[in-house]
Amino acid sequence: MRCDRVWGKARLATFAPGQPGIGAVEDGVVASLDGRIAYAGPAAEAPAFEARETIDCEGRWITPGLIDPHTHLVFGGDRAHEFELRLAGASYEEIARAGGGIVSTMRATRAASQAELVASALPRLDALIAEGLTTIEIKSGYGLSLGDELKSLRAARALAEARPVSVTTTFLGAHALPPEYADAPDDYIDHVCFQMIPAVAAPEFGGWGLADAVDAFCEGIGFTPAQTRRVFEAAREHGLPVKLHAEQLSNQNGAALAAGFGALSADHLEYLDEAGIAAMAQAGTTAVLLPGAFYFVRETKLPPIHALRTAGVPMALATDCNPGTSPLTSLLLTMNMAATLFRMTVDECLAGVTREAARALGRLDSLGTLEAGKACDLAVWDIERPAELVYRMGFNPLHARVWKGL
């Protein structure tokens, strides 16, 4: 078999379908051709390779490159002062209603240029890449005007040109109500549906639109289910898949609404009920769990992990990297939090930042497992067993990161 590179003498966590657990292969090999996996599996079953380069992994573990399926990586300013207020007893909702929260970040984001947004996001992105990240989702939602939302999405696209990483973008114009629409939330939703969504769906970057999906914040301090439905209907009219911030602070039945639109994911889910779980299971909507936000905010309850597991709802994990409720730039720590706070298993945590994260982005056909034909995105680890990636805190055992075969 002709190929570009071969990684041999490796132990693989393939996450391939039909295999138990992580799909472990004790004596494995991965080969790449033109940026895609040509073979991944047991060395004993591998064809003869004609490779330009062969890498001896010396028994190290190889997983798919890590995927962060929910971030707000592009924003202006920070909200460290709100962290101090919460430590003094203020609630997230109290801070938001007093003009802080998302609207505070909106002001800083509007004041920043696209170049400044890119520059401030790069250190956060670099921290994730240093731990084996190869694909990241980045949401808008801090501009809350047409021009500033477009600026934020362009900044997110520009990050993919500045670093060797795959970026998917999500339009989150229905994140919060901007001050200029303070007394007219339905008028703002009109603006989102009839001006913003058509603009982000229109071809721009290389013939693609600025957004790959549409999100909304369905919550008492966000938007109602009826308003969210209008956003989803507009997204569907323009051919964009949807996802939803759902059941974070209360049960608005947002997860069931999202599932009814065939949403890629419903995210947060601390107040998710049995009806929402059943709807997600039936629709194949992935649950994206955000332990960083749970840990940082401390005003919610544990998401129903056991019920999601029992119903067969896929569970992904993400950093939720944002300035106000999850200033987290480590998928390794995210996995540790999911295990210790949510009681997820090691296998679930590892799948949550690979296979299930790819599923949450609608990209399982091309990412997230070590299978022939998929992107050759790999993380090579100096570990004795995969549990170390979940067990350790503040330690990075990454030996090498491979993106598109390089």
C-alpha positions in Angstrom: 0.0 0.0 0.0 1.4 3.4 -1.0 1.2 5.9 1.8 2.8 9.1 3.1 3.5 8.2 6.7 3.2 5.2 8.9 3.0 5.2 12.8 4.0 1.8 13.9 4.6 -0.1 17.2 1.7 1.8 18.7 -1.3 1.0 20.9 -4.5 2.4 19.4 -7.7 3.7 20.9 -9.7 3.5 17.7 -13.2 4.3 18.9 -14.4 2.5 15.8 -18.0 1.2 15.7 -18.6 -2.5 16.5 -15.6 -2.6 18.9 -16.0 -2.8 22.7 -15.0 0.2 24.9 -12.4 2.4 23.2 -11.6 -0.1 20.5 -8.1 -0.9 21.9 -5.5 -2.4 19.6 -2.4 -3.5 21.6 0.0 -3.8 18.6 -1.3 -1.4 16.1 -0.3 0.8 13.1 -1.8 3.9 11.4 -1.0 4.9 7.9 -1.9 8.1 6.1 -2.3 9.1 2.5 -3.1 12.6 1.3 -4.2 13.7 4.8 -6.5 10.8 5.4 -6.2 7.5 7.2 -5.3 4.7 4.8 -5.2 2.0 7.4 -5.6 1.8 11.2 -5.7 -1.5 13.0 -3.6 -4.5 14.1 -0.1 -4.6 12.7 -0.6 -8.3 12.0 -3.4 -7.5 9.6 -1.8 -4.5 7.9 -0.8 -4.6 4.3 2.7 -4.0 3.2 3.4 -0.3 3.2 5.4 1.8 0.8 5.8 4.9 3.0 7.8 8.1 2.6 8.3 8.1 6.4 7.9 5.6 9.2 7.6 6.7 12.8 8.3 4.2 15.6 5.9 5.1 18.4 7.7 2.8 20.9 4.5 1.5 22.4 2.9 4.9 22.9 -0.9 5.2 22.7 -2.6 6.9 19.7 -6.1 8.3 19.9 -8.0 10.4 17.4 -7.1 14.1 17.6 -9.2 15.7 20.3 -12.3 17.7 19.4 -13.9 20.6 21.4 -17.5 20.8 20.2 -18.7 23.8 22.3 -16.6 27.0 22.8 -17.1 30.7 22.8 -13.4 31.2 22.0 -13.7 34.6 20.2 -14.6 37.5 22.5 -13.3 40.8 23.8 -12.2 41.6 27.3 -12.7 39.3 30.3 -15.0 39.1 33.3 -12.7 38.4 36.2 -14.5 41.1 38.2 -17.7 39.1 37.9 -15.9 36.1 39.3 -15.1 38.2 42.3 -18.7 39.3 42.6 -19.9 35.6 42.6 -17.3 34.8 45.3 -18.9 37.6 47.3 -22.4 36.0 46.9 -23.9 37.4 43.7 -25.7 34.9 41.4 -25.1 34.6 37.7 -28.6 35.8 37.0 -28.2 38.8 39.3 -25.0 39.8 37.6 -26.7 39.4 34.1 -29.7 41.5 35.0 -27.5 44.2 36.4 -25.9 44.7 33.0 -23.0 42.2 33.4 -22.8 38.8 31.9 -23.1 38.4 28.2 -23.9 42.0 27.6 -20.7 43.0 29.4 -18.7 40.9 27.0 -20.8 42.3 24.1 -19.5 45.8 24.8 -15.9 44.7 24.8 -16.4 42.6 21.6 -18.1 45.4 19.8 -15.1 47.7 20.7 -12.5 45.3 19.4 -11.4 45.0 15.8 -11.4 41.6 14.0 -7.6 41.5 14.2 -7.8 42.2 18.0 -10.3 39.4 18.4 -8.0 37.0 16.5 -5.0 38.1 18.6 -6.8 37.6 21.9 -8.2 34.2 20.9 -4.9 32.7 19.7 -3.4 32.0 23.2 -6.6 30.2 24.2 -6.5 28.2 21.0 -2.8 27.4 21.4 -3.4 26.1 24.9 -6.0 23.6 23.5 -3.8 22.6 20.6 -0.9 21.9 23.0 -3.1 19.2 24.5 -3.9 17.4 21.2 -6.8 19.4 19.9 -7.3 19.1 16.1 -10.9 20.3 15.7 -12.8 23.1 17.5 -16.2 24.6 17.3 -16.4 28.4 17.8 -19.6 30.3 18.4 -20.4 33.9 17.8 -22.9 35.5 20.2 -21.0 38.4 21.8 -21.5 40.9 19.0 -25.4 40.9 19.0 -25.5 43.2 16.0 -25.2 42.2 12.3 -21.8 43.8 11.8 -20.3 42.5 15.1 -21.6 39.0 14.6 -20.1 38.9 11.2 -16.8 40.2 12.6 -16.7 37.5 15.2 -17.4 34.7 12.7 -14.7 36.1 10.4 -12.3 36.1 13.3 -13.2 32.5 14.0 -12.6 31.5 10.4 -9.3 33.5 10.4 -8.0 31.3 13.3 -8.1 28.3 11.0 -5.8 30.2 8.7 -3.4 31.2 11.6 -3.1 27.7 13.1 -3.1 24.1 11.8 -6.5 23.2 13.2 -10.0 22.6 11.8 -12.6 25.2 12.9 -16.4 24.9 12.6 -18.4 28.0 13.3 -21.8 28.4 14.9 -24.0 31.5 14.7 -25.3 32.4 18.2 -27.1 35.7 17.6 -29.9 34.6 19.9 -27.5 34.5 22.9 -28.8 37.6 24.8 -30.9 40.6 24.2 -28.7 43.7 23.3 -29.5 47.0 25.0 -30.9 48.6 21.9 -33.7 45.9 21.9 -34.2 45.9 25.7 -38.0 46.4 25.4 -38.5 44.6 22.1 -37.2 41.0 22.3 -39.5 39.8 19.4 -38.1 42.6 17.2 -34.6 41.4 17.9 -35.6 37.9 17.0 -36.9 39.3 13.7 -33.5 40.8 13.2 -31.8 37.5 13.9 -34.1 35.6 11.6 -34.5 38.0 8.6 -31.2 39.8 8.5 -28.5 37.9 10.5 -29.2 34.3 9.5 -29.4 35.1 5.7 -26.1 37.0 6.0 -24.2 34.3 7.9 -25.5 31.6 5.5 -24.5 33.5 2.3 -21.3 32.3 0.6 -18.2 34.2 1.7 -15.1 32.3 2.8 -14.0 30.2 -0.1 -17.6 29.8 -1.3 -18.9 28.8 2.1 -21.0 30.8 4.5 -19.6 32.2 7.7 -21.6 29.8 9.9 -21.8 26.0 9.8 -24.7 25.8 12.3 -27.1 28.0 14.3 -27.5 28.0 18.1 -29.7 29.8 20.6 -29.9 30.3 24.4 -33.3 29.0 25.5 -33.6 30.1 29.1 -35.4 32.5 31.4 -32.7 35.0 31.0 -32.3 34.2 27.4 -35.1 33.5 24.8 -38.4 31.7 25.1 -39.1 28.4 23.4 -41.4 30.2 20.9 -38.6 32.7 20.0 -36.2 29.8 19.7 -38.5 28.0 17.4 -38.5 31.0 15.1 -34.7 31.0 15.0 -34.7 27.3 14.2 -37.2 27.7 11.4 -35.1 30.5 9.9 -32.0 28.3 10.1 -33.8 25.4 8.4 -34.9 27.8 5.6 -31.3 28.6 4.9 -30.0 25.0 5.1 -28.2 25.3 8.4 -28.3 22.6 11.1 -29.2 23.7 14.7 -28.0 23.1 18.2 -29.2 24.6 21.5 -28.1 25.9 24.9 -30.8 24.0 26.8 -31.9 23.4 30.4 -28.9 25.1 32.0 -30.6 27.1 34.7 -34.2 25.8 34.4 -36.3 23.4 32.4 -37.7 25.3 29.4 -38.2 22.0 27.4 -35.6 23.3 25.0 -34.0 19.9 24.4 -37.2 18.4 23.2 -37.7 21.4 20.9 -34.2 21.0 19.5 -34.7 17.3 19.0 -37.9 18.1 17.1 -35.7 20.0 14.6 -33.2 17.2 14.4 -30.6 19.2 16.2 -27.0 18.1 16.1 -26.8 18.7 19.9 -28.4 20.0 23.0 -25.9 21.5 25.4 -25.6 22.0 29.2 -28.8 19.9 30.2 -28.5 20.2 34.0 -32.3 20.5 34.3 -33.2 18.0 31.5 -36.2 15.8 32.2 -37.3 12.4 31.0 -39.3 13.8 28.1 -36.3 15.7 26.8 -34.1 12.6 27.1 -36.6 10.5 25.2 -36.9 13.1 22.5 -33.1 13.4 22.1 -32.7 9.6 22.0 -35.4 9.3 19.3 -33.9 12.1 17.2 -30.2 11.1 17.6 -29.4 14.4 19.1 -26.1 14.4 21.0 -25.9 15.7 24.6 -22.9 18.0 25.0 -22.0 18.2 28.6 -20.0 21.1 30.1 -18.4 20.3 33.4 -16.4 23.5 33.4 -19.5 25.6 33.5 -21.1 23.4 36.2 -17.9 23.7 38.3 -17.5 27.4 37.8 -21.1 28.7 38.2 -22.1 26.3 41.0 -25.8 27.3 40.7 -27.0 24.3 38.8 -27.5 20.6 39.5 -25.8 17.6 38.1 -27.0 16.6 34.6 -28.8 13.3 34.4 -25.9 11.2 33.2 -27.3 7.8 34.2 -30.6 8.5 32.5 -28.8 9.7 29.3 -26.6 6.7 29.4 -29.6 4.3 29.9 -31.5 5.9 27.0 -28.5 5.6 24.7 -28.1 9.3 24.1 -24.6 10.0 22.8 -22.6 12.2 25.3 -19.9 14.6 24.2 -17.7 16.8 26.4 -16.6 20.3 25.8 -14.7 23.1 27.5 -17.4 25.8 26.9 -14.4 28.2 26.9 -15.9 31.6 27.6 -15.1 34.7 29.7 -17.9 34.5 32.2 -18.9 30.9 33.2 -16.1 28.6 32.0 -12.7 30.2 31.4 -11.4 26.8 30.6 -8.8 25.9 27.9 -8.1 22.3 28.7 -9.9 19.2 27.4 -7.8 17.0 29.7 -9.1 18.9 32.7 -12.6 18.8 31.2 -12.4 15.0 31.1 -11.2 14.8 34.7 -14.1 17.1 35.8 -16.6 14.9 33.9 -15.3 11.8 35.7 -15.1 13.3 39.2 -18.1 15.6 39.1 -20.5 13.8 36.7 -19.3 10.2 37.4 -18.7 9.5 33.8 -16.5 6.5 33.0 -13.1 6.7 31.4 -14.3 5.3 28.2 -17.2 7.8 28.1 -14.8 10.7 28.8 -12.4 9.7 26.0 -15.2 9.1 23.6 -16.7 12.4 24.6 -13.8 14.4 23.2 -13.3 12.2 20.1 -16.1 10.2 18.5 -19.1 11.8 20.3 -17.7 15.3 19.9 -17.4 14.6 16.1 -21.0 13.4 16.2 -22.1 16.6 18.0 -20.6 18.6 15.1 -22.3 16.5 12.4 -18.8 15.3 11.3 -18.7 11.7 12.4 -18.3 10.7 8.8 -14.9 12.4 8.6 -13.6 12.7 12.2 -13.5 11.3 15.6 -12.3 7.6 15.1 -9.3 5.9 13.7 -10.8 4.4 10.5 -9.7 4.3 6.9 -11.0 7.3 4.9 -11.3 9.7 7.8 -9.0 12.7 8.4 -5.6 11.6 9.8 -5.9 13.7 12.9 -4.0 12.0 15.7 -2.8 12.5 19.2 0.2 10.4 20.4 0.5 10.0 24.1 3.3 9.2 26.6 1.0 7.0 28.8 0.8 3.4 29.9 -3.0 3.3 29.8 -5.8 5.6 28.5 -7.2 6.2 32.0 -4.2 8.5 32.6 -5.7 11.1 30.2 -8.7 11.4 32.6 -6.9 10.7 35.9 -4.2 13.3 35.9 -4.7 17.0 36.7 -2.5 19.8 35.4 -0.2 17.4 33.5 0.1 17.1 29.7 1.4 13.8 28.4 1.0 14.7 24.7 4.0 13.3 22.7 3.0 14.4 19.2 0.0 15.9 17.5 -0.9 15.1 13.9 -3.3 17.2 11.8 -4.3 16.0 8.3 -1.4 13.6 8.3 1.3 16.2 9.2 
